[in-house]
Amino acid sequence: MNPLIQSHLRYAASLALALLAATTIANASPASDEQSLQRGASEDVTAQQKYRSAIREAGGAYKESLRECAQESAVESRRACTRAAKDTYDRDMADARRILKP
């Protein structure tokens, strides 16, 4: 596939994920915030619990990174920042999936 098309597809995917994250945050209720705090108060014991925590943390870190990337003034800097954030997110998610593998 043409590298320019691949770049545009990655950029579109990053924007779609950012929009999804923003929508999810906007729809979060105070009750879900409280549940989140209660979950964090207890230690993860099972692999499934550790996996869920890892993916929540990966998503949160990605969201924060995208927020920081949006502050970049130059388009190329913003794209590079977004690309780096996505790469980090992908690595974090791969690490999370390894939690479930024996």
C-alpha positions as CSV (number, residue, x, y, z in Angstrom):
1,M,0.0,0.0,0.0
2,N,1.2,3.5,-0.7
3,P,3.0,5.0,2.3
4,L,1.0,8.2,2.0
5,I,-2.3,6.3,2.2
6,Q,-1.0,4.3,5.1
7,S,-0.1,7.5,6.9
8,H,-3.5,9.0,6.3
9,L,-5.2,5.8,7.5
10,R,-3.2,5.8,10.7
11,Y,-4.0,9.5,11.2
12,A,-7.7,8.9,10.6
13,A,-7.6,5.9,13.0
14,S,-5.9,8.1,15.7
15,L,-8.6,10.7,15.3
16,A,-11.4,8.2,15.5
17,L,-9.9,6.8,18.8
18,A,-9.5,10.3,20.2
19,L,-13.1,11.0,19.3
20,L,-14.2,7.8,20.9
21,A,-12.2,8.6,24.1
22,A,-13.7,12.1,24.3
23,T,-17.2,10.7,23.8
24,T,-16.7,8.1,26.5
25,I,-15.4,10.7,29.0
26,A,-18.3,13.0,28.2
27,N,-20.8,10.3,28.9
28,A,-19.2,9.1,32.1
29,S,-21.4,9.4,35.1
30,P,-20.3,10.3,38.7
31,A,-21.5,6.8,39.7
32,S,-19.0,5.2,37.3
33,D,-16.3,7.4,38.7
34,E,-17.1,6.2,42.2
35,Q,-17.1,2.5,41.0
36,S,-13.7,3.2,39.4
37,L,-12.3,4.5,42.6
38,Q,-13.7,1.5,44.5
39,R,-12.1,-0.9,42.0
40,G,-8.8,0.8,42.4
41,A,-9.0,0.5,46.2
42,S,-8.7,-3.3,46.0
43,E,-5.6,-5.1,44.8
44,D,-5.8,-7.1,41.5
45,V,-5.4,-10.7,42.2
46,T,-6.5,-12.7,39.1
47,A,-4.9,-12.4,35.7
48,Q,-8.2,-11.1,34.4
49,Q,-8.3,-8.3,36.9
50,K,-4.7,-7.4,36.1
51,Y,-5.5,-7.4,32.4
52,R,-8.5,-5.1,32.9
53,S,-6.4,-2.7,35.0
54,A,-3.7,-2.7,32.4
55,I,-6.0,-1.9,29.5
56,R,-7.7,0.9,31.6
57,E,-4.3,2.3,32.4
58,A,-3.2,2.1,28.7
59,G,-6.4,3.8,27.6
60,G,-6.0,6.6,30.2
61,A,-2.4,7.2,29.3
62,Y,-3.3,7.3,25.6
63,K,-6.0,9.8,26.3
64,E,-3.6,12.0,28.2
65,S,-1.0,11.7,25.5
66,L,-3.5,12.8,22.9
67,R,-4.5,15.7,25.0
68,E,-0.9,16.8,25.2
69,C,-0.5,16.2,21.4
70,A,-3.4,18.5,20.7
71,Q,-1.5,21.3,22.4
72,E,1.3,21.1,19.7
73,S,1.1,24.1,17.4
74,A,2.8,22.7,14.3
75,V,0.8,20.1,12.3
76,E,3.8,17.8,11.8
77,S,4.7,18.0,15.5
78,R,1.1,17.0,16.3
79,R,1.1,14.1,13.9
80,A,4.5,12.9,15.2
81,C,3.2,13.2,18.8
82,T,0.0,11.4,18.0
83,R,1.9,8.6,16.2
84,A,4.2,8.2,19.2
85,A,1.2,8.1,21.5
86,K,-0.4,5.4,19.4
87,D,2.8,3.3,19.3
88,T,3.1,3.5,23.1
89,Y,-0.6,2.6,23.4
90,D,-0.1,-0.4,21.1
91,R,2.9,-1.6,23.2
92,D,0.9,-1.2,26.4
93,M,-2.0,-3.2,25.0
94,A,0.4,-5.9,23.8
95,D,1.8,-6.0,27.3
96,A,-1.7,-6.3,28.7
97,R,-2.5,-9.2,26.4
98,R,0.6,-11.0,27.6
99,I,-0.8,-11.0,31.1
100,L,-3.5,-13.5,30.0
101,K,-1.1,-15.8,28.3
102,P,0.3,-18.6,30.5
